[in-house]
Amino acid sequence: MEEGLSLKREVGIIGAVSFIAGTMIGSGIFVSPQYVLLAIGSTGASFIIWACCGLTAMLGGLCYAELGTIIPESGGEYIYMLRTTRRVIAFMFAFSFISVMRPASATGIALSFAEYAVAPFYGGGAPPQLLLKCVAAVAILALALVNCLNVRLSTGIQVVTMAIKGLTLGGIILGGVVMLVQGHTANFQGSFDGTNVGVNDIGIAFYQGLWSYDGWNTLNYLTEELKQPEVNLPRALVIAISLVTGMYLLVNVSYLTVMTPRELMSSTAVAVTWGNKVLGSWGWIMSLAAALSAFGSLNGTFFSGGRVCFVAAREGHMPDILSMAHVHRLTPSPALIFTTIISLVVLIPGDFQSIVNYFSFTAWFFYGVTLSGLIYLKIKKPELPRPYSVPIVLPILVLLVAIFLVLAPIIDQPQIEYLYVALFILSGAIIYVPFIHFKLCPGVFKKVTTFLQLFLEVAPAEKNL
């Protein structure tokens, strides 16, 4: 192996757009609209929230595109923090991301998939929790296997499920257009009546809307597997986020032509309710489409989440075995297996949704730290080669949004759980000092690494720059 192993550049522009848009369009747009409307109080204001969330994702994406071309390495926020801040901060992110944030997110999407997949068999009744967890576990294991076997196969799943999502949302939009032409406009009269203008209400509406846009930064986790990243990274971001924002706005219009705001707010799965009202006995099609949508989103979440674990190990912040790639398939299989195990562990307890809720504000905390790094690079290192650049006002704007989203829920409704989350993130520093800084690594770790290396047929992978 004289030339060493590295991950192959197999993701082109279509795959790149599918990874971003396919991860963004998960179960969110099929579930979130009622929560946005519930928080903000009026249909007109909910459209403004959806548009602002899309704009925030677009501005964040453009800033990340510049970071991805200055630092052309996989790993997203982790690698950007590592290059612009102290190593301990990057480790705290990797520790939080790998142990809770990404597994909780993957488990949430897997359970959404399970709910939609079994819904047609229960005719509106609630399926047993054990069944949902078993179906979710099967989905996680199936996608883990696909991602370990072949990057091209994983990209193929993403492109196919993205096409299904496009057709589904297109169908919802078309149905809405037909209803509008027929004169169903009553739900749009007095659009701003009853708008809630409290800071907390706006903050909660933003959180719910942004959950549906989550995944706009997916491509930055796999920069080293992207063909011509300096061209395709910004291009794919602009195409995907514009497409998703436009679709989300039109889908919300369609929902409100068919359902009254009251019906929309009381629905547990908006798309399924829409399907039952418009398609009648064929309403199960919407349930199937929503399940496939969640499946594609879970695939994108797995693909990108495994890369953070892989890059963190390559930088010495995780066990060596996780930085290795399969000698024939060139996939980071140990990192993917590790992510799968943690996701299955997170799936076992009943109420993990609160973990996701309390960790959603930490995601914006880390986005803020990452954008501060971009501002630092623009001011202190203007000489760095930049194939793509944004005006400094953009990262400053998104940083202000991140600060608002972190502080709003804490100031308006302080809860002890936020303190627990902060202490968990800080505990990363306690682990960092002995095991990473002073390298207190018992010899048994080396024996385990050698055994797993032979068992999994993996070898250390080099950077693909």
C-alpha positions as CSV (number, residue, x, y, z in Angstrom):
1,M,0.0,0.0,0.0
2,E,2.6,2.5,-1.0
3,E,0.2,5.2,-2.1
4,G,-2.1,4.9,1.0
5,L,-5.9,4.8,1.2
6,S,-8.2,7.7,0.7
7,L,-11.9,8.2,0.2
8,K,-12.8,8.5,-3.5
9,R,-14.4,11.6,-5.1
10,E,-17.6,10.0,-6.3
11,V,-20.2,12.7,-5.6
12,G,-21.0,14.9,-8.6
13,I,-23.4,17.9,-8.8
14,I,-26.6,15.8,-9.0
15,G,-25.5,13.7,-6.1
16,A,-24.5,16.8,-4.2
17,V,-27.8,18.6,-4.7
18,S,-29.6,15.3,-3.8
19,F,-27.6,15.0,-0.5
20,I,-28.4,18.6,0.6
21,A,-32.1,18.7,-0.6
22,G,-32.7,15.0,0.3
23,T,-31.4,15.5,3.9
24,M,-33.3,18.7,4.3
25,I,-36.6,17.3,3.1
26,G,-37.1,14.7,5.7
27,S,-40.2,14.3,7.9
28,G,-40.1,18.1,8.8
29,I,-42.3,19.5,6.0
30,F,-44.9,16.7,6.6
31,V,-45.1,17.4,10.3
32,S,-43.7,20.9,11.2
33,P,-46.2,23.3,9.5
34,Q,-48.8,23.0,12.3
35,Y,-46.1,23.8,15.0
36,V,-45.0,26.9,13.1
37,L,-48.6,28.1,12.8
38,L,-49.3,27.2,16.5
39,A,-46.4,29.2,17.7
40,I,-46.8,32.3,15.4
41,G,-50.7,32.4,15.4
42,S,-51.5,33.4,11.9
43,T,-51.2,32.1,8.3
44,G,-49.5,35.3,6.9
45,A,-46.9,35.4,9.7
46,S,-46.2,31.6,9.2
47,F,-45.3,32.2,5.5
48,I,-42.9,35.0,6.6
49,I,-41.3,32.6,9.1
50,W,-40.9,29.9,6.4
51,A,-39.3,32.4,4.0
52,C,-37.0,33.8,6.7
53,C,-35.9,30.2,7.7
54,G,-35.1,29.6,4.0
55,L,-33.1,32.8,3.8
56,T,-31.2,31.9,7.0
57,A,-30.3,28.5,5.6
58,M,-29.2,30.1,2.3
59,L,-27.0,32.7,4.0
60,G,-25.6,30.0,6.3
61,G,-25.0,27.8,3.3
62,L,-23.1,30.5,1.4
63,C,-20.9,31.2,4.4
64,Y,-20.2,27.4,4.7
65,A,-19.4,27.3,0.9
66,E,-16.5,29.8,1.5
67,L,-15.3,27.8,4.5
68,G,-15.4,24.6,2.4
69,T,-13.3,26.2,-0.3
70,I,-10.7,27.7,2.2
71,I,-10.5,24.5,4.2
72,P,-11.2,21.7,1.6
73,E,-11.5,18.9,4.2
74,S,-14.4,16.7,5.2
75,G,-15.9,17.1,8.7
76,G,-18.0,20.2,8.6
77,E,-18.1,22.4,11.8
78,Y,-15.5,20.1,13.5
79,I,-12.7,20.7,11.0
80,Y,-13.5,24.4,10.7
81,M,-13.3,24.8,14.5
82,L,-10.1,22.8,14.6
83,R,-8.5,25.1,12.0
84,T,-9.8,28.4,13.4
85,T,-10.2,27.9,17.2
86,R,-8.6,25.8,19.9
87,R,-8.4,22.0,19.6
88,V,-10.4,21.6,22.8
89,I,-13.4,23.4,21.4
90,A,-13.4,21.3,18.3
91,F,-13.2,18.2,20.5
92,M,-16.2,19.4,22.6
93,F,-18.2,19.7,19.4
94,A,-17.1,16.2,18.1
95,F,-17.9,14.7,21.5
96,S,-21.4,16.3,21.7
97,F,-22.1,15.7,18.0
98,I,-21.0,12.0,17.9
99,S,-22.4,10.9,21.3
100,V,-25.8,12.7,21.3
101,M,-26.6,15.3,18.6
102,R,-26.4,13.1,15.5
103,P,-27.6,9.8,17.0
104,A,-30.6,11.5,18.5
105,S,-31.4,13.2,15.2
106,A,-31.0,9.9,13.2
107,T,-33.2,8.1,15.8
108,G,-35.9,10.8,15.5
109,I,-35.9,10.5,11.7
110,A,-35.9,6.7,11.9
111,L,-39.0,6.8,14.2
112,S,-40.7,9.2,11.8
113,F,-40.1,6.7,9.0
114,A,-41.5,3.8,11.2
115,E,-44.6,5.8,12.1
116,Y,-45.4,6.6,8.4
117,A,-44.4,3.0,7.3
118,V,-46.8,1.3,9.6
119,A,-49.6,3.9,9.6
120,P,-51.6,2.4,6.7
121,F,-51.9,-0.9,8.6
122,Y,-53.4,0.7,11.7
123,G,-56.2,2.8,10.0
124,G,-55.7,5.9,12.1
125,G,-55.0,4.1,15.4
126,A,-51.7,4.4,17.3
127,P,-49.3,1.5,16.6
128,P,-47.4,-0.1,19.5
129,Q,-44.2,1.6,20.5
130,L,-42.2,-1.6,20.4
131,L,-43.2,-2.2,16.8
132,L,-42.2,1.4,15.9
133,K,-38.8,0.9,17.5
134,C,-38.2,-2.4,15.8
135,V,-39.0,-0.9,12.4
136,A,-36.8,2.1,13.1
137,A,-33.9,-0.3,14.2
138,V,-34.3,-2.2,10.9
139,A,-34.1,1.0,8.9
140,I,-31.0,2.1,10.8
141,L,-29.2,-1.3,10.3
142,A,-30.2,-1.4,6.6
143,L,-28.8,2.0,5.9
144,A,-25.7,1.3,7.9
145,L,-25.0,-1.7,5.8
146,V,-25.6,0.2,2.5
147,N,-23.2,3.0,3.6
148,C,-20.5,0.5,4.7
149,L,-20.8,-1.3,1.3
150,N,-20.7,1.4,-1.3
151,V,-20.6,5.2,-1.6
152,R,-22.2,5.0,-5.1
153,L,-25.1,2.9,-3.8
154,S,-25.7,5.3,-0.9
155,T,-25.6,8.2,-3.4
156,G,-28.1,6.3,-5.6
157,I,-30.6,5.9,-2.8
158,Q,-30.3,9.6,-2.1
159,V,-31.0,10.5,-5.8
160,V,-34.0,8.1,-6.0
161,T,-35.6,9.2,-2.7
162,M,-35.0,12.8,-3.7
163,A,-36.9,12.2,-6.9
164,I,-39.8,10.6,-4.9
165,K,-39.8,13.6,-2.6
166,G,-39.8,16.0,-5.5
167,L,-42.8,14.2,-7.1
168,T,-44.6,14.0,-3.7
169,L,-44.2,17.7,-2.9
170,G,-45.0,18.5,-6.6
171,G,-48.2,16.5,-6.3
172,I,-49.2,18.5,-3.1
173,I,-48.4,21.8,-4.8
174,L,-50.4,20.8,-8.0
175,G,-53.4,19.7,-5.8
176,G,-53.2,23.1,-4.1
177,V,-53.1,25.0,-7.4
178,V,-56.2,23.1,-8.6
179,M,-58.0,24.0,-5.4
180,L,-57.0,27.7,-5.6
181,V,-58.2,27.8,-9.2
182,Q,-61.5,26.4,-8.0
183,G,-61.8,29.4,-5.6
184,H,-60.7,27.9,-2.3
185,T,-59.2,31.1,-0.9
186,A,-61.2,31.5,2.3
187,N,-58.3,30.4,4.6
188,F,-56.1,33.3,3.3
189,Q,-58.5,36.1,4.3
190,G,-57.3,38.1,7.4
191,S,-53.9,36.4,7.0
192,F,-52.3,38.3,9.9
193,D,-55.2,38.2,12.4
194,G,-54.0,36.8,15.8
195,T,-50.3,37.0,15.1
196,N,-48.1,36.4,18.2
197,V,-45.3,38.9,18.3
198,G,-43.5,37.8,21.5
199,V,-39.8,37.0,21.4
200,N,-40.4,33.5,22.6
201,D,-43.2,32.8,20.1
202,I,-41.0,34.0,17.2
203,G,-38.1,31.9,18.5
204,I,-40.2,28.7,18.8
205,A,-41.6,29.3,15.3
206,F,-38.1,29.7,14.0
207,Y,-36.9,26.6,15.7
208,Q,-39.7,24.5,14.2
209,G,-39.2,26.0,10.7
210,L,-35.4,25.6,10.8
211,W,-35.9,21.9,11.9
212,S,-37.4,21.4,8.4
213,Y,-34.4,23.1,6.8
214,D,-31.8,21.1,8.9
215,G,-29.3,19.5,6.6
216,W,-28.3,22.6,4.6
217,N,-24.7,22.0,5.8
218,T,-24.6,18.3,4.8
219,L,-22.2,18.7,1.9
220,N,-19.5,20.3,4.1
221,Y,-19.2,16.9,6.0
222,L,-18.1,15.1,2.8
223,T,-16.0,17.8,0.9
224,E,-13.2,15.2,0.2
225,E,-15.7,13.0,-1.6
226,L,-17.0,15.8,-3.8
227,K,-15.9,16.2,-7.4
228,Q,-14.5,19.8,-8.0
229,P,-15.6,21.1,-4.5
230,E,-14.5,24.7,-5.3
231,V,-17.2,24.7,-8.1
232,N,-19.8,22.2,-7.0
233,L,-20.0,23.1,-3.3
234,P,-21.4,26.7,-3.7
235,R,-23.4,25.7,-6.8
236,A,-25.1,22.7,-5.1
237,L,-25.9,24.8,-2.0
238,V,-27.6,27.6,-4.0
239,I,-29.6,25.1,-6.2
240,A,-30.7,22.8,-3.3
241,I,-31.7,25.5,-0.8
242,S,-33.5,27.6,-3.4
243,L,-35.4,24.5,-4.6
244,V,-36.4,23.5,-1.0
245,T,-37.4,27.0,0.1
246,G,-39.7,27.4,-3.0
247,M,-41.2,24.0,-2.5
248,Y,-41.8,24.6,1.3
249,L,-43.7,27.9,0.6
250,L,-45.8,26.4,-2.1
251,V,-46.6,23.2,-0.1
252,N,-47.8,25.4,2.9
253,V,-50.1,27.3,0.4
254,S,-51.5,24.0,-0.7
255,Y,-52.0,22.7,2.9
256,L,-54.0,25.9,3.7
257,T,-56.2,25.7,0.5
258,V,-57.4,22.2,1.7
259,M,-57.4,22.6,5.5
260,T,-58.5,25.5,7.7
261,P,-55.8,26.8,10.1
262,R,-57.6,25.0,13.0
263,E,-57.6,21.7,11.2
264,L,-53.9,22.1,10.3
265,M,-53.0,22.9,13.9
266,S,-54.8,19.8,15.2
267,S,-53.3,17.4,12.7
268,T,-50.6,15.0,13.8
269,A,-49.3,14.5,10.3
270,V,-50.3,17.3,8.0
271,A,-49.4,15.6,4.7
272,V,-51.4,12.4,5.6
273,T,-54.5,14.6,6.6
274,W,-54.1,16.5,3.3
275,G,-53.9,13.1,1.4
276,N,-57.0,11.8,3.1
277,K,-59.0,15.0,2.2
278,V,-57.8,15.3,-1.4
279,L,-57.1,11.7,-2.4
280,G,-59.7,9.9,-0.3
281,S,-59.2,6.1,-0.3
282,W,-55.8,6.7,-1.9
283,G,-54.6,8.8,1.1
284,W,-52.2,6.0,2.1
285,I,-49.9,7.1,-0.8
286,M,-49.0,10.2,1.2
287,S,-48.1,8.0,4.2
288,L,-45.8,5.9,1.9
289,A,-44.2,8.9,0.3
290,A,-43.6,10.5,3.8
291,A,-41.9,7.2,4.9
292,L,-39.6,7.1,1.8
293,S,-38.8,10.8,2.4
294,A,-37.8,10.1,6.0
295,F,-35.7,7.1,4.7
296,G,-33.8,9.3,2.3
297,S,-33.2,11.9,5.0
298,L,-31.9,9.2,7.4
299,N,-29.5,8.0,4.6
300,G,-28.1,11.5,4.3
301,T,-27.8,11.9,8.0
302,F,-25.9,8.6,8.3
303,F,-23.6,9.4,5.4
304,S,-22.6,12.8,6.8
305,G,-22.6,11.8,10.5
306,G,-20.2,9.0,9.9
307,R,-17.7,11.4,8.2
308,V,-17.4,13.6,11.3
309,C,-16.6,10.6,13.5
310,F,-14.0,9.5,10.8
311,V,-12.3,12.9,10.5
312,A,-12.2,13.4,14.3
313,A,-10.4,10.1,14.7
314,R,-8.0,11.0,11.9
315,E,-7.1,14.2,13.8
316,G,-6.4,12.1,17.0
317,H,-9.7,13.1,18.8
318,M,-11.3,9.6,18.6
319,P,-9.9,6.1,18.8
320,D,-7.6,5.3,15.8
321,I,-9.8,2.5,14.5
322,L,-12.5,5.0,13.6
323,S,-10.1,6.8,11.2
324,M,-9.7,3.8,9.0
325,A,-11.4,2.9,5.7
326,H,-12.2,-0.5,4.2
327,V,-9.2,-1.6,2.0
328,H,-11.4,-2.6,-0.9
329,R,-14.7,-0.6,-0.7
330,L,-13.0,2.6,0.5
331,T,-15.8,3.5,2.9
332,P,-15.2,4.6,6.6
333,S,-16.9,1.5,7.9
334,P,-15.6,1.5,11.5
335,A,-17.0,5.1,12.0
336,L,-20.3,4.1,10.4
337,I,-20.6,1.0,12.6
338,F,-19.8,3.1,15.7
339,T,-22.5,5.7,14.8
340,T,-25.0,2.9,14.2
341,I,-24.4,1.3,17.7
342,I,-24.8,4.7,19.4
343,S,-28.0,5.4,17.4
344,L,-29.5,2.0,18.4
345,V,-28.6,2.7,22.1
346,V,-30.4,6.1,21.9
347,L,-33.4,4.4,20.3
348,I,-34.0,2.2,23.5
349,P,-35.2,4.8,26.0
350,G,-38.8,6.1,25.6
351,D,-38.5,9.9,25.9
352,F,-35.4,11.0,23.9
353,Q,-37.4,13.8,22.2
354,S,-36.5,16.1,25.0
355,I,-32.8,15.4,24.3
356,V,-33.3,16.5,20.7
357,N,-35.1,19.6,21.9
358,Y,-32.5,20.7,24.4
359,F,-29.6,19.9,22.0
360,S,-31.2,21.9,19.1
361,F,-30.0,25.1,20.7
362,T,-26.5,23.7,21.0
363,A,-26.4,23.2,17.2
364,W,-26.9,26.9,16.7
365,F,-24.3,27.6,19.4
366,F,-21.7,25.6,17.3
367,Y,-22.9,27.2,14.1
368,G,-22.1,30.6,15.8
369,V,-18.6,29.4,16.8
370,T,-18.0,28.2,13.2
371,L,-19.1,31.5,11.6
372,S,-16.9,33.4,14.1
373,G,-14.1,31.4,12.7
374,L,-15.0,32.6,9.1
375,I,-15.1,36.2,10.3
376,Y,-11.7,35.7,11.9
377,L,-10.2,34.2,8.7
378,K,-11.6,37.1,6.7
379,I,-10.1,39.8,9.0
380,K,-6.8,38.1,10.0
381,K,-6.0,35.9,7.0
382,P,-7.2,37.7,3.8
383,E,-4.3,36.3,1.8
384,L,-5.7,32.7,2.0
385,P,-6.8,31.4,-1.5
386,R,-10.5,31.7,-1.8
387,P,-12.1,30.2,-5.0
388,Y,-15.4,31.4,-3.6
389,S,-16.0,34.4,-1.2
390,V,-19.0,36.1,0.5
391,P,-19.2,39.7,1.9
392,I,-18.3,39.8,5.6
393,V,-21.8,41.1,6.4
394,L,-23.3,37.7,5.6
395,P,-21.5,35.7,8.4
396,I,-22.1,38.6,10.8
397,L,-25.9,38.4,10.0
398,V,-26.1,34.6,10.5
399,L,-24.0,34.9,13.7
400,L,-26.6,37.4,15.1
401,V,-29.4,34.9,14.2
402,A,-27.4,32.1,15.9
403,I,-27.0,34.2,19.1
404,F,-30.7,35.0,19.1
405,L,-31.7,31.3,18.7
406,V,-29.3,30.3,21.5
407,L,-30.3,33.0,24.0
408,A,-34.1,33.4,23.2
409,P,-35.3,30.2,24.8
410,I,-32.9,30.4,27.8
411,I,-33.8,34.1,28.7
412,D,-37.5,33.8,28.0
413,Q,-38.1,30.4,29.6
414,P,-35.1,29.3,31.6
415,Q,-35.1,25.6,32.4
416,I,-32.6,23.4,34.4
417,E,-32.2,21.1,31.4
418,Y,-30.3,23.8,29.5
419,L,-27.7,23.8,32.4
420,Y,-27.4,20.0,32.1
421,V,-26.8,20.2,28.4
422,A,-24.1,23.0,29.0
423,L,-22.4,20.8,31.6
424,F,-22.5,17.8,29.2
425,I,-20.7,19.8,26.5
426,L,-18.2,21.1,29.0
427,S,-17.6,17.5,30.2
428,G,-15.9,17.1,26.8
429,A,-13.1,19.3,28.1
430,I,-12.6,17.0,31.1
431,I,-12.2,14.0,28.8
432,Y,-10.0,16.0,26.5
433,V,-7.2,16.8,29.0
434,P,-6.2,13.3,30.1
435,F,-7.0,11.2,27.0
436,I,-6.3,13.6,24.1
437,H,-3.8,16.2,25.5
438,F,-1.8,13.9,27.7
439,K,-2.5,10.8,25.6
440,L,-3.2,8.5,28.5
441,C,-4.0,5.5,26.3
442,P,-3.6,2.1,27.9
443,G,-1.9,-0.6,25.8
444,V,-5.1,-2.6,25.7
445,F,-6.5,0.0,23.2
446,K,-3.7,-0.8,20.8
447,K,-4.4,-4.6,21.0
448,V,-8.2,-4.0,20.4
449,T,-7.4,-1.6,17.4
450,T,-5.1,-4.3,15.8
451,F,-7.8,-7.0,16.3
452,L,-10.6,-4.8,14.8
453,Q,-8.3,-3.7,12.0
454,L,-7.8,-7.3,10.9
455,F,-11.4,-8.3,11.6
456,L,-13.0,-5.4,9.6
457,E,-10.3,-5.4,6.9
458,V,-9.6,-1.7,7.3
459,A,-6.4,0.5,7.1
460,P,-5.6,4.1,8.0
461,A,-6.9,6.6,5.4
462,E,-5.1,9.7,4.2
463,K,-6.6,13.1,3.4
464,N,-8.1,13.5,0.0
465,L,-7.1,17.2,-0.8
